[in-house]
Amino acid sequence: MAVFEWLQFLIGAGLLLAGLAIFLVEMIGVFRFKYVLNRMHAAAMGDTLGIGFALIGLIVMSGVNFISAKLLLVIVFLWFASPVSSHLIARLEVTTNEDEEEHYRVVDLRELEAELAQSKEVEAQDVTAEQEAL
């Protein structure tokens, strides 16, 4: 029985350390990125994955009991809440940003269709040029 407890502890500690490592990478990403949406993406992805690993490590360490069920419900709640809240914050940033041309460009659907048609024409010309060369 002692071997099972040690194995349970080591797996749980490994998952907790993995969660902490993900949080460390998230912090580096938040401080390195310049634009707010890039920073928010790093924070949201790191939070979801890091908290997931850390809480799964705690579930493994505590075993099968009522505390594990509560921690599992916390994971489920965070997996639903974190992406939704970060999406809403991103939409707020996009709608209130006054200097959008500095960070990204707004593309119209007609522009995308024109670029796609132009790239297909160039590919078709390249294929015919290769066939004529053979």
N, C-alpha and C positions, 0 to 999 in steps of 0.2 A: 504494500500500500504506500510505503514511503517513496518508492520509485515513481508511482503515478502522481503523487503530490509534487515531487521535484520536476517532473516532466510538465505538469500543468503550470507550475511557477515559471519555468524557463520559457515555455511557449508564450505565456501571458506577458512576461517581461520583454521578450523579443518583439511582440506586437506593440507594446507601449513604447519601446525604443524606436521602432519604425514610425510610429505616430509622431514622436518628438522630432525625428529626422525630417519628416515631411513638413512639420511646423517650421523648422529651421530653414528649409529650402523656400518655403512660403515667405518668410520674413526677408530673405535675401532678394526674392523677386519683387516684393513690395517696395523695397528701398532702391532697387536698381532701375525699375521702369520709370519713365518720365510722365507718361500720360495716365490720367486717372482711370480710364477704362482698362488699361493693361494692368495697373496695380490692383484694381478690383477683381479682375479675372484671376490673378495669381492668389489673392486672398481667398476668394470663394472656392477655387479648386483645392487649395491647400487645407482650408477649414473642413470641407466635406470629407476629404480622404484622411486627413490627419486625425480628426475627431473619430472617424469610423474605426481606424486602426487602434487608437487609444482605448476606445470603449469596448471594442472586441477583445483587446488584451485584458481589460478589467473583467469582462464576462468570463473569459477562460480562467482567470485567477480565482474568481469567486465560486466557480462551479455552477451546477444546475440548481438554482433556487429563485426566490421571488425577486431578489436584487438583480439577477441576470435578466429577468423579464422586463424590469423597469429600464435597465440600461439598453435593452434591445428596442424598447419603445422610444427612448431618447434618440437612438440612431435613426429610426424611421422618421421621427419628427424632424430631425436636422436635415435628413436627405430631402425632405419635401420643402422645408422652410428656407434653407440656404440658397438654393438656385432661384427660387421665386423672389426672395428679397434682393438678391444681387441683380436679377433682371430688372426689377422695378427701379433700383438705384441707377442702373445703366440707362434706362429710358429717361429718367429725370435728368441725367447728365447730358444726354444727347439733345433733349428738347430745350434745355436752358443754356447750352454752350453757345457763346456769341462768336467765337472765332473757330468755327468748325473746319474751315479750309486748312488751318494749320495742322490739324491732326488726322483728318480723314476727308474723303471726297464722297459726295452724294452722287450716285449713278442712277440715271433714268433707265427704265426698261428698254426704251428704243435705242439708247446708246449701247447697251449690252447686246441687243440683237444685231446692230450694225457691226460691232466689233467681231461677233461670232461669224457673221456672213463674210466679213473681210478675211478672217483667219481661214475659213474654209476655202475661199477663193485662192489664197496664197498656197495652201496645202495642195489644192488641185493643180495649180500651175507647177509646183515642185514635182508632183508625181508625173505629170505629162513631160516635164523636162528630163526627168530620169529615164522615162520610157523611150524618149527620142534619142537619148545618149546611148542606150543599149542597142 
